[in-house]
């Protein structure tokens, strides 16, 4: 039976360091490449976001002269995609209401009203809604 020569402690140390050096270089190169590509992706993502916002603005402006379905027919772009771009456009500025004190109040952050509208009140009167209070009459 042939025996292989067992390396010395120094030779084993050298082999381990050589393997570690190669692995460290590969790890560093991979990490650098991922970092560079991630930075490039961030740049392109920002550009794409800006393009989608601009598309949305143009689509919103075209709404005065044509519907989304018509624009879709002209461009062969699915209406769902056009609506998604429309949603990325800058929201229209809301008007501020003047309060009774004469100062302006910002209503853009207020949620929908939970009170009954005039139309709802009239509808309940017209349909004989059971929620309508009775005043002792038949």
Backbone as a ProteinNet text record, in pm:
[ID]
protein_1_A
[PRIMARY]
XXXXXXXXXXXXXXXXXXXXXXXXXXXXXXXXXXXXXXXXXXXXXXXXXXXXXXXXXXXXXXXXXXXXXXXXXXXXXXXXXXXXXXXXXXXXXXXXXXXXXXXXXXXXXXXXXXXXXXXXXXXXXXXXXXXXXXXXXX
[TERTIARY]
84.4	0	89.3	53.8	135.1	81.9	170.2	130.4	166.8	79.4	106.5	185.7	268.8	347.2	254.7	252.1	170.9	246.4	177.3	245.7	279.9	374.2	414.8	310.3	318.4	226.4	235.8	356	373.6	307.7	320.1	258.7	106.2	53.5	-92.6	-138.5	-66.7	-100.4	-99.2	2.5	13.6	-105	-144.9	-256.7	-388.8	-408.8	-530.7	-533.7	-422.1	-416.3	-440	-384.6	-404.1	-552.5	-617.3	-760	-842.4	-806.9	-879.9	-862.2	-741.3	-715.1	-799.7	-805.7	-885.6	-1033.4	-1082.8	-1222.9	-1253.2	-1162.4	-1181.8	-1188.1	-1103.8	-1105.2	-1235.8	-1283.9	-1410.3	-1527.3	-1528.2	-1634	-1633.3	-1513.7	-1502.7	-1550.5	-1510.7	-1551.9	-1703.5	-1763.8	-1908.7	-1980.9	-1934.3	-1997.8	-1985.3	-1870.7	-1852.1	-1945.3	-1958	-2044.3	-2190.4	-2234.1	-2371.2	-2394	-2299.3	-2311.9	-2322.3	-2238.7	-2240.4	-2372.4	-2418	-2543.5	-2663.3	-2661.4	-2771	-2776.1	-2659.4	-2655.6	-2709.2	-2671.3	-2718.8	-2870	-2918	-3061.8	-3137.8	-3085.1	-3152.2	-3164.4	-3061.1	-3064.8	-3174.9	-3178.3	-3278.2	-3419.4	-3433	-3564.9	-3617.9	-3531.2	-3571.5	-3613.7	-3538.3	-3573.1	-3706	-3726.5	-3851.2	-3968.9	-3950.6	-4057.4	-4093.4	-3992.9	-4017	-4089	-4048.9	-4116.1	-4262.1	-4288.4	-4425.7	-4510.3	-4450.6	-4523.4	-4556.1	-4458.6	-4481.8	-4588.3	-4582.4	-4687.3	-4823.4	-4830.6	-4956.3	-5006.6	-4916.1	-4955.7	-5012.2	-4947.3	-4994.8	-5129.5	-5144	-5271.3	-5381.2	-5349.3	-5448.2	-5489	-5392.7	-5423.3	-5504.9	-5481.6	-5556.2	-5700	-5729.9	-5865	-5966.7	-5922	-6014.5	-6064.7	-5989.2	-6026.5	-6057.1	-6021.6	-6053.6	-6053.3	-6127.3	-6136.8	-6017.1	-5993.8	-5884.1	-5899.7	-6021.6	-6042.8	-6005.4	-6036.9	-6002	-5850.2	-5786.8	-5640.7	-5578	-5636.9	-5588.2	-5597.4	-5707.8	-5723.3	-5618.1	-5588.8	-5490.8	-5348.9	-5316.3	-5177.6	-5147.7	-5252	-5236.7	-5179.4	-5199.2	-5157.8	-5283.2	-5281.1	-5401.5	-5451.7	-5583.5	-5640.3	-5592.6	-5574.7	-5528.5	-5391.8	-5302.6	-5169.6	-5178.7	-5263.7	-5282.2	-5335.2	-5430.7	-5486.3	-5381.2	-5293.8	-5186.7	-5094	-5059.9	-4976.2	-5049.8	-5178.4	-5258.8	-5254.8	-5255	-5252.1	-5119.7	-5013.2	-4884	-4866.4	-4961.8	-4947.5	-4964.7	-4918.6	-4931.5	-5079.3	-5121.1	-5262.3	-5295.3	-5419.3	-5463.4	-5466.9	-5433.2	-5437.1	-5581.4	-5606.2	-5742.4	-5758.5	-5880	-5908.6	-5930	-5893.2	-5914.7	-6045.4	-6121.2	-6248.2	-6226.4	-6305.2	-6299.6	-6398.6	-6349.9	-6436.7	-6514	-6604.2	-6686.1	-6603.3	-6483.7	-6399.7	-6319.8	-6328.9	-6257.9	-6119.6	-6074.6	-5944.1	-5964	-5859.7	-5871.6	-5838.2	-5909.7	-5892.7	-5853.1	-5749.8	-5703.9	-5793.3	-5865.5	-5955.6	-5897.8	-5775.4	-5719.5	-5691.1	-5677.7	-5646.2	-5768.2	-5884.2	-6003.5	-6059.7	-6110.4	-6171.4	-6311.6	-6378.7	-6516	-6607.9	-6713	-6809	-6887.9	-6915.8	-6995.5	-7139.3	-7170.9	-7307.5	-7396.5	-7525.3	-7622.7	-7625.4	-7620.5	-7625.3	-7770.2	-7790.6	-7925.2	-7992.1	-7917.5	-7974	-8019.1	-7939.6	-7978.6	-8102.9	-8110.3	-8226.5	-8351.7	-8343.1	-8457.6	-8498.7	-8400.9	-8431.4	-8506	-8468.5	-8537.5	-8679.7	-8704.1	-8839.1	-8923.9	-8863.6	-8937.6	-8972.6	-8889.5	-8912.1	-8980	-9010.5	-9073.1	-8979.2	-8854.3	-8751.5	-8791.3	-8773	-8811.3	-8725.2	-8611.1	-8524.4	-8575.7	-8670.4	-8722.5	-8808.6	-8785.2	-8866.1	-9011.3	-9100.4	-9242.7	-9284.2	-9384	-9428	-9573.2	-9602.2	-9734.6	-9840.9	-9807.9	-9907.6	-9917.1	-10012.4	-10028.7	-9918.4
-116.4	0	123.1	216.8	337.7	442.7	511.3	618.5	750.7	846.1	981.8	1054.4	1141.7	1220.8	1322.1	1325	1420	1552.3	1661.3	1791.8	1838.1	1924.2	1981.6	2082.4	2122.6	2222.4	2352.9	2391	2515.1	2504.1	2386.2	2367.1	2370	2311.6	2315.2	2459	2536.2	2677.1	2755.4	2731	2800.7	2766.3	2641.2	2596.9	2661.2	2665.9	2727.3	2875.8	2945.1	3087.9	3112.9	3027.1	3040.9	3023.6	2924.6	2902.1	3019.2	3068.9	3181.6	3307.7	3330.2	3448.6	3444.7	3331.4	3317.9	3340.4	3279	3294.8	3440.1	3504.9	3645.2	3734.2	3709.9	3789	3769.3	3644.9	3617.5	3683.6	3678.1	3741.1	3892	3952.2	4097.3	4138.4	4062.2	4095.2	4084	3979.7	3962.6	4076.5	4111.4	4219	4352.7	4380.3	4504.8	4509.7	4396.9	4394.7	4415	4351.7	4370	4516	4577.5	4718.2	4810	4787.4	4869.6	4854.3	4729.8	4706.4	4762.3	4753.3	4809	4960.7	5024.9	5170.4	5207.6	5131.1	5156.3	5134.3	5029.4	5001.4	5116.7	5171.9	5283.7	5403.8	5428.3	5539.3	5514.9	5393.2	5361.9	5358.2	5311.6	5309	5451.2	5543.2	5683.1	5741.2	5708.5	5755.8	5696.1	5567.7	5502.2	5563.8	5591.3	5653.4	5790.6	5867.6	5999.4	5985.3	5888.4	5866.5	5827.6	5740.7	5699.4	5816.3	5904.8	6023.1	6113.1	6132.5	6216.8	6155.9	6023.4	5955.9	5980.6	5968.6	5991.8	6132.9	6229.5	6369.2	6390.4	6330.4	6345.2	6275.4	6157.4	6085	6166.3	6225.4	6308.6	6426.6	6488.9	6601.8	6560.6	6440.3	6395.2	6360.4	6348	6316	6420.4	6540.9	6646	6624.6	6545.9	6528.2	6383.6	6286.6	6146.5	6061.7	5953.3	5857.9	5762.7	5693.7	5596.2	5487.4	5437.5	5330.8	5376.4	5500.8	5553	5566.9	5617.7	5629	5490.1	5392.7	5255.3	5203.6	5232.4	5188.9	5252.8	5379.7	5449.7	5401.2	5366.8	5336.1	5187.2	5103	4959.6	4930.6	5022.3	5002.9	4967.5	4857.5	4815.9	4925.7	4942.5	5045.1	5031.9	4908.3	4886.8	4951	4937.6	4997.7	5150.3	5202.5	5347.8	5402.5	5331	5376.1	5370.7	5270.9	5262.1	5383	5421	5539.4	5665.5	5670.1	5785.7	5803.2	5693.4	5698.9	5754	5750.8	5802.1	5951	6011.9	6154.2	6237.3	6358.4	6448	6473.1	6462.7	6488.4	6635	6658.3	6796.6	6867.4	6992.8	7070	7093.4	7078.6	7101.4	7247.5	7295	7433.7	7440.5	7550.3	7571	7644.2	7599.6	7664.5	7776.4	7879.8	7990.4	7962.3	7971.1	7946.1	8072.6	8063.1	8178.2	8289.4	8256.4	8360.1	8435.6	8390.3	8460.8	8404.2	8306	8245.2	8122	8083.3	7966.8	7841.8	7736.2	7609.1	7506	7428.4	7324.9	7202.6	7167.6	7052.3	6932.7	6942.1	6832.8	6709.4	6721.6	6605.8	6550.6	6610.8	6565.1	6443.5	6349.2	6229.9	6261	6159.8	6181.1	6206.4	6279.6	6313.3	6190.4	6176.3	6062.2	6101.9	6228	6275.7	6239	6258.5	6230.3	6346.9	6315.2	6420.4	6457	6569.2	6612.4	6509.6	6452.2	6351.8	6228.7	6187.7	6072.2	6103.7	6223.3	6262.6	6264.9	6320.8	6324.4	6184.1	6097	5960.2	5888	5910.5	5842	5894.2	6020.6	6075.7	6018.5	6005.5	5957.7	5809.8	5729.7	5585.6	5540.5	5631.4	5593.1	5510.3	5548.3	5475.4	5460.9	5340.5	5311.9	5389	5435.7	5511	5651.3	5696.7	5831.8	5841.3	5941.3	5953.2	5988.1	5932.2	5963.5	6062.1	6141.5	6245.9	6223.5	6105.7	6077.8	6062.5	6067.2	6053.2	5910.5	5882.1	5746.4	5700.8
0	0	0	-91.6	-104	-8.8	55.9	146.2	83.2	100	52	158.8	113.2	208.6	274.3	402.2	477.3	480.8	441.8	440.1	581	587.7	715.9	761.3	885	940.5	863	822.9	746.3	608.5	545.3	413.2	424	528.7	550.4	569	647.7	671.7	540.7	456.7	328.7	238.4	233.6	149.6	195.8	326.8	381.5	347.8	366.2	335.3	187.4	102.1	-42.2	-78.2	-20.7	-45.9	7.4	126.4	184.1	100.9	49.1	-32.2	-158.9	-224.3	-346.5	-314.7	-206.6	-167.6	-132.5	-60.3	-21.5	-145	-242.6	-365.1	-442.3	-447.9	-516.7	-444.4	-313	-233.9	-253.5	-249.6	-266.7	-406.1	-508.4	-645.6	-660.5	-602.9	-611.6	-539.7	-420.8	-344.4	-417.4	-477.5	-552.4	-672.6	-743.7	-861.2	-821.6	-713.9	-667.3	-629.5	-560.4	-522	-642.5	-741.8	-862.7	-938.5	-952.5	-1024.3	-948	-816.3	-736.1	-750.5	-754.2	-773.1	-911.5	-1011.9	-1148	-1155.8	-1088.8	-1086.2	-1022.7	-914.6	-847.4	-940.6	-1019.1	-1115.1	-1218.1	-1273.1	-1375.2	-1316.5	-1194.5	-1130.4	-1113.7	-1075.8	-1063.3	-1197.4	-1301.8	-1436.3	-1481.2	-1454.5	-1492.1	-1418.1	-1291.5	-1212.3	-1269.5	-1308.1	-1368.1	-1502.2	-1584.8	-1713.3	-1692.5	-1594.8	-1568.3	-1517.8	-1437.7	-1391.1	-1508.7	-1599	-1716.7	-1807.3	-1825	-1902.9	-1839.3	-1708.6	-1638	-1658	-1654.8	-1675.7	-1816	-1915.8	-2053.9	-2070.2	-2011.4	-2019.3	-1951.5	-1836.1	-1766	-1853.3	-1918.8	-2006.7	-2127.6	-2176.5	-2294.3	-2258.3	-2130.1	-2086.1	-2125.4	-2155.5	-2198	-2340.5	-2420.5	-2560.1	-2598.1	-2510.8	-2541.4	-2415.1	-2420.4	-2311	-2315.1	-2204.8	-2196.5	-2303.5	-2324	-2422.1	-2563.5	-2596	-2727.9	-2740.3	-2637.6	-2637.2	-2651.7	-2587.4	-2597	-2740.2	-2806.8	-2946.6	-3036.2	-3013	-3096	-3071.4	-2947.6	-2911	-2896.1	-2896	-2870.6	-2731.9	-2639.8	-2501	-2422.2	-2347.7	-2273.4	-2179.4	-2169.7	-2082.1	-1937.3	-1891.7	-1754.4	-1732.3	-1830.9	-1820.8	-1826.1	-1913	-1921.7	-1789.1	-1729	-1600.1	-1489.1	-1494.8	-1394.8	-1407.1	-1528.9	-1547.9	-1505.4	-1534.1	-1494.6	-1343.1	-1270.9	-1124.6	-1071.6	-1152.3	-1106.6	-1134.4	-1205.4	-1236.2	-1109.6	-1115.7	-1000.5	-973	-847.8	-818.9	-840.6	-881.7	-901.7	-767.2	-766.9	-642.6	-602.9	-474.3	-426.7	-389.4	-404.4	-367.9	-218.4	-160.9	-17.9	2.4	99.4	129.7	229.5	218.6	312.8	425.4	548.7	663.3	696.4	791.8	828.6	891.5	939.8	999.8	895.2	770.3	663.1	636.9	714.6	689.2	602.8	532.6	446.7	525.5	493.8	561.7	456.4	486.4	393.8	409.6	302.4	307.6	234.4	186.8	107.3	190.4	322.1	405.2	477.1	455.8	523.9	453.2	530.1	473.2	426.9	374.1	329.3	447.1	421	524.8	563.6	691.5	737	761.1	741.3	761.4	644	662.1	556.5	459.9	331.4	230.7	204.5	138.4	104.6	14.2	-78.8	-169	-90.8	8.9	89.6	171.9	226	305.8	219.4	99.6	9	-32.9	-56.6	-97.2	12.9	137.1	246.4	260.8	230.2	235.2	122.6	3.7	-112.1	-101.7	-35.2	-30.6	97.5	187.1	312.3	398.1	401.9	475.5	621.7	674.2	812.7	911.7	869.7	961	984.2	901.8	912	1037	1120	1241.9	1206.9	1283.8	1264.6	1369.6	1338.2	1431.4	1469	1519	1571	1463.7	1339.2	1233.3	1186.1	1096.8	1047.8	957.5
[MASK]
++++++++++++++++++++++++++++++++++++++++++++++++++++++++++++++++++++++++++++++++++++++++++++++++++++++++++++++++++++++++++++++++++++++++++

